[in-house]
């Protein structure tokens, strides 16, 4: 790669990193500095890797959620989608199906769940909140019915080794999600589909007049969200060695929080892959620090809620100035 090409690529990347992303990065630095001062060993290599590993699942979910939010929608069903994908693929592995096929089946379940959401929103014309609130209960019930409410145990060692390995000194789950984030950034910034998402979420009527395939764009966004929920489920059950039908409880709130902290507007038409990743790491670092300080979990929930409200206020102010 020539020097000119390298400089041009760096300039294009920097243009894709907004001032809002820079503000989110500053917020992350502040949180790290505060916990670094208050918690001995917070900056230990092992703890920093632990933060990244804990953040990877939420980051995976939040990337899909960001695309849905940009399109003007919301996906409350990501947790139950993950649970249904997890128990089906896990039961297939326990029954002797090769784990690559079982993983593929889990991904197919995630895509199918997203397809149902997308069709109900785009073709039937139902509100995204109502649709995914309904499928939240439906997919959770299906996971419970399928397993009889019992966990699926005894996942094969080969499968667990895939998601418990490391690459370049980082957990493989972190590397996988980092690769997904790069792909999501390219899709959003460099492809017609990314432009369609922004157009549909920004002004659906204008997008229709311009010839944007609105229904296909919305359906694709929900399918990607379902696929990434299934990927997050595979990462978690690979780490735990078991799949439970109650897996993913309240995951949708964490995913929305990461996207909102990263600058995604729940009104649609605005969002950032870089910001979403930073938002997920902020939540992971905050919870890690509070846990090391022996702060009870309900105070952690309070802190998450306050951060979401602050992010929404910042979005409101910046939109008003725009």
Steps between C-alpha positions, in 0.01 A plus 500: 500500500643840398542787745231700319253213520577448869448870577174500304374193687587659835319820401189307398499316834537823697211655307291200606580567866267782604534752778235297683732197484782714635277604790417135570871417497566779749225356721669159487838652592342682796333180628824304465693774679251514789495125557877483449538745788243332725562130434843343552592277209230638268760560228652156537526328162284211614221733614508708183470183291215391726320830431536448125376142529200601710422783257524285188156339528322831555704660221393224262133552585531877495646505149188334366281721718676808362409410142137446601489830692654687206220364280245649739416179684576320824559133580392394848519131411879456476529326838232236433631462143840418646344254746303317230805482276716377789275217621434367150864497394609362840247217489618411149861480621402284797310271260821446302461748215842644400534834671561703180158386375344572838650850500364554148157389620521748785583777254206393285270529803628853564443597138150349505406689817625822344310424181174463692559832675590674175202368305256602774651850509565560130214316328226474762566855618506437875701720735850361570459538877176299502631236258820428688327520837272223377780291354701552818239292683447262209865407446557467876199270528624290207839459667334392827261263324779346293711420806221444750657781699821302556856597401681312224823362644803312372611706201792340313855611590577582136224760491608653829860519382394719207363777721741457791814529293713809448660682210772767525469476878130588494201270561370371168154639581648851512675448166179367341295797617774741389482348152120532503537867598737564208253338259212702649700824464575423135135411432371818662757737349591347165198313360160596354335300779653733759368800307157336481494449877580865566248617241215281628561598861553867421196556279310197380271695266792669328680165478194347330487782245871452433442133421656348810378139556351577840350159581812306401720741696297462819477123470876473441570711810286276721655185350850630572392577856369144537818354353723696738279397793559139397876564478496652850318189623764269351776701666331476839411131493849422373635672808252343745471153348119505537196672349202613704158608369516806727830607342513862386261648755502882461769483231286732290536778758879472506513502120277808477707667771827440314353633175350804674823579686680472167279764340220303334176696498184307583325728250698329225738620231802530726746256648865402513677165504803654673277669757309178567819306569618776734158497669523125561848536648381787722226279642742210543764713671244661729358166611844350543616792712186506713524124553863530613384771742237256637213724391171309501346411164192719532722807532671388181158490333433852628830620354412345163164676498654836582757458223222426249307809608813712471563364149143583397533854636824549309332372183208738552732798548717417199194446278358831615822676403504322165 
